[in-house]
Amino acid sequence: MKVLRNYIALVLLAFTLFFAGFSQSQAEVAEYVIDAGHSQVIFKVKHLAISTVTGRFDTFEGTYKLDSEDISNSSVETVIKAASINTNETDRDDHLRSNDFLDVEKYPNITFKSKSIKKGKGNEFQIVGDLTIHGVTKEVTLDATFEGHVASDPWGKERTAFIADTKISRKDYGMTWNKVLEAGGLVVGDEIKITLEVEGIRKK
């Protein structure tokens, strides 16, 4: 009986240590709400093959979970309002909202949801996830850099920030409108460079 009691005690101790360790690791995963006032969704695309148009989306929201000990436990989700596209030129923005491009009446949201995050060198990491634009979902990889952590800002809020970049083909998302120039080349480039500058406030 004594041997049995000792065995049961050891099993209970093992379970206690396991769940204590599990709880501790879970506590390291912090959830943040994206602070849109201190974040940006920027894109760049070639115009007439000689210059670059830079634009942004003004309305977006999202959350991300950050495990500072194991980045692979982290994740990010965001929703961007397609109609909030802004290139500082009204006629161009109206065209981009039309069914030649984003068709915002039919597809109001652009979404991204991560599937995996991999550690790189130093503060670098890669975010792999599904990007949905114009009703089409494709897997993309974002090259990201952790920009820093503030334990308490002047208002007592904990913040972190990161920057992420990727490139996509707009044709992959069904946006094929273009015009051919007399001298050759196209009015609008196919490749779009996307940059996310994200600052988040930790949920309490």
C-alpha positions as CSV (number, residue, x, y, z in Angstrom):
1,M,0.0,0.0,0.0
2,K,2.8,2.4,0.8
3,V,4.4,1.8,-2.6
4,L,1.0,2.5,-4.2
5,R,0.5,5.7,-2.2
6,N,4.0,6.9,-3.2
7,Y,3.3,6.1,-6.8
8,I,0.0,8.1,-6.8
9,A,1.7,11.0,-5.0
10,L,4.4,11.1,-7.8
11,V,1.7,11.0,-10.5
12,L,-0.2,13.8,-8.9
13,L,3.0,15.8,-8.5
14,A,3.9,15.3,-12.2
15,F,0.4,16.5,-13.3
16,T,0.7,19.5,-11.0
17,L,4.1,20.5,-12.5
18,F,2.8,19.9,-16.0
19,F,-0.2,22.1,-15.7
20,A,1.8,24.8,-13.8
21,G,4.2,24.9,-16.6
22,F,1.4,24.9,-19.2
23,S,-0.3,27.8,-17.4
24,Q,3.0,29.7,-17.3
25,S,3.6,29.3,-21.0
26,Q,0.1,30.3,-21.8
27,A,0.5,33.5,-19.7
28,E,3.3,34.6,-22.0
29,V,0.9,34.9,-25.0
30,A,-0.4,38.5,-24.9
31,E,-3.3,39.8,-27.1
32,Y,-3.2,43.2,-28.7
33,V,-5.7,45.4,-30.5
34,I,-4.3,47.3,-33.5
35,D,-4.2,51.0,-32.8
36,A,-5.4,52.4,-36.2
37,G,-4.3,55.9,-35.2
38,H,-0.7,54.8,-35.0
39,S,-0.7,52.2,-37.8
40,Q,-0.7,52.3,-41.6
41,V,-1.7,50.0,-44.5
42,I,0.3,51.3,-47.4
43,F,0.7,50.1,-51.0
44,K,2.8,51.0,-54.0
45,V,2.2,50.3,-57.7
46,K,3.9,51.4,-60.9
47,H,2.2,54.0,-63.1
48,L,3.1,54.2,-66.9
49,A,6.1,52.0,-66.0
50,I,8.1,55.1,-65.0
51,S,6.7,56.3,-61.7
52,T,5.2,54.9,-58.5
53,V,1.8,55.7,-57.0
54,T,1.6,55.4,-53.2
55,G,-1.7,54.8,-51.5
56,R,-3.2,53.7,-48.3
57,F,-6.3,52.4,-46.7
58,D,-7.7,54.7,-44.0
59,T,-10.1,52.3,-42.2
60,F,-9.0,49.0,-40.7
61,E,-9.1,47.0,-37.5
62,G,-7.5,43.9,-36.2
63,T,-5.9,42.0,-33.4
64,Y,-2.7,40.0,-32.9
65,K,-1.4,37.6,-30.3
66,L,2.3,37.7,-29.4
67,D,4.3,35.1,-27.6
68,S,7.6,36.7,-26.8
69,E,9.2,33.3,-25.9
70,D,8.0,31.4,-28.9
71,I,6.9,33.5,-32.0
72,S,5.3,30.4,-33.6
73,N,2.5,30.6,-31.0
74,S,1.7,34.1,-32.3
75,S,-1.0,35.1,-34.8
76,V,-2.6,38.1,-36.5
77,E,-6.0,38.9,-38.1
78,T,-7.1,42.2,-39.7
79,V,-10.0,43.6,-41.7
80,I,-9.5,46.5,-44.1
81,K,-12.4,48.5,-45.6
82,A,-11.8,48.5,-49.3
83,A,-13.8,51.7,-49.9
84,S,-11.3,53.6,-47.6
85,I,-8.6,53.4,-50.3
86,N,-6.8,56.8,-50.6
87,T,-4.2,57.8,-53.2
88,N,-4.9,61.6,-52.8
89,E,-6.6,61.8,-56.2
90,T,-10.4,61.6,-56.2
91,D,-11.0,60.4,-59.7
92,R,-8.4,57.7,-59.4
93,D,-9.8,56.5,-56.0
94,D,-13.3,56.3,-57.5
95,H,-11.9,54.2,-60.3
96,L,-10.1,51.9,-57.9
97,R,-13.4,51.4,-56.0
98,S,-15.2,50.5,-59.2
99,N,-15.7,47.0,-60.6
100,D,-12.6,47.5,-62.7
101,F,-10.5,47.0,-59.6
102,L,-11.7,46.4,-56.0
103,D,-15.5,46.5,-56.7
104,V,-16.1,47.7,-53.1
105,E,-19.9,47.4,-53.4
106,K,-19.6,43.6,-53.9
107,Y,-16.4,43.0,-51.9
108,P,-16.4,45.6,-49.0
109,N,-13.6,43.9,-47.0
110,I,-10.0,43.0,-47.5
111,T,-8.9,40.4,-44.9
112,F,-5.8,38.8,-43.7
113,K,-5.6,35.8,-41.3
114,S,-2.2,34.2,-40.4
115,K,-1.7,30.5,-40.6
116,S,1.8,30.3,-39.2
117,I,4.6,32.5,-38.0
118,K,8.3,31.6,-38.2
119,K,11.3,33.1,-36.4
120,G,14.0,34.6,-38.5
121,K,17.3,36.4,-37.6
122,G,17.3,38.8,-34.7
123,N,13.9,40.6,-34.6
124,E,12.9,39.3,-38.0
125,F,10.1,36.8,-38.6
126,Q,7.8,35.6,-41.4
127,I,4.0,35.6,-41.3
128,V,2.3,33.1,-43.6
129,G,-1.4,33.6,-44.1
130,D,-4.5,34.0,-46.3
131,L,-5.1,37.3,-48.0
132,T,-8.5,37.9,-49.4
133,I,-9.0,40.8,-51.9
134,H,-11.8,41.2,-54.5
135,G,-13.4,37.9,-53.2
136,V,-10.2,35.9,-54.0
137,T,-8.1,34.2,-51.3
138,K,-4.4,33.5,-51.8
139,E,-1.6,32.5,-49.4
140,V,1.0,35.2,-49.0
141,T,4.2,35.5,-46.9
142,L,5.0,38.8,-45.1
143,D,8.5,39.6,-44.1
144,A,8.2,41.2,-40.7
145,T,10.4,43.0,-38.1
146,F,9.5,43.4,-34.5
147,E,10.0,47.1,-33.8
148,G,9.8,47.2,-30.0
149,H,7.9,47.1,-26.8
150,V,6.7,49.7,-24.3
151,A,5.6,48.4,-21.0
152,S,3.7,51.5,-20.1
153,D,3.0,54.6,-22.2
154,P,2.0,57.9,-20.5
155,W,-1.6,56.6,-20.2
156,G,-0.5,53.3,-18.6
157,K,-1.0,51.2,-21.8
158,E,1.3,48.4,-22.9
159,R,2.3,48.6,-26.6
160,T,4.2,46.6,-29.2
161,A,4.9,47.3,-32.9
162,F,6.0,45.6,-36.0
163,I,6.4,46.3,-39.7
164,A,5.6,43.7,-42.4
165,D,6.1,43.8,-46.2
166,T,4.9,41.6,-49.1
167,K,4.3,41.7,-52.8
168,I,1.3,40.5,-54.7
169,S,0.1,40.3,-58.3
170,R,-3.3,42.2,-58.7
171,K,-4.1,39.8,-61.6
172,D,-4.0,36.9,-59.1
173,Y,-6.9,38.6,-57.4
174,G,-9.0,39.1,-60.5
175,M,-8.1,42.8,-61.1
176,T,-7.0,42.8,-64.7
177,W,-8.0,46.2,-66.0
178,N,-5.3,48.0,-67.9
179,K,-4.5,50.1,-71.0
180,V,-1.6,49.6,-73.4
181,L,0.5,52.7,-74.1
182,E,1.2,53.6,-77.7
183,A,4.9,53.3,-77.1
184,G,4.4,50.0,-75.3
185,G,4.0,49.2,-71.6
186,L,1.0,49.5,-69.4
187,V,-0.8,52.3,-67.6
188,V,-1.0,50.3,-64.3
189,G,1.7,47.9,-63.1
190,D,0.7,44.3,-62.0
191,E,2.9,44.0,-58.9
192,I,1.7,45.7,-55.8
193,K,4.0,46.3,-52.8
194,I,2.2,46.2,-49.5
195,T,3.6,47.5,-46.2
196,L,1.9,47.2,-42.8
197,E,3.1,49.4,-40.0
198,V,1.3,48.1,-36.9
199,E,1.2,49.3,-33.4
200,G,-1.0,47.5,-30.9
201,I,-2.4,48.1,-27.4
202,R,-2.4,45.1,-25.1
203,K,-5.9,43.9,-24.0
204,K,-6.4,43.7,-20.3
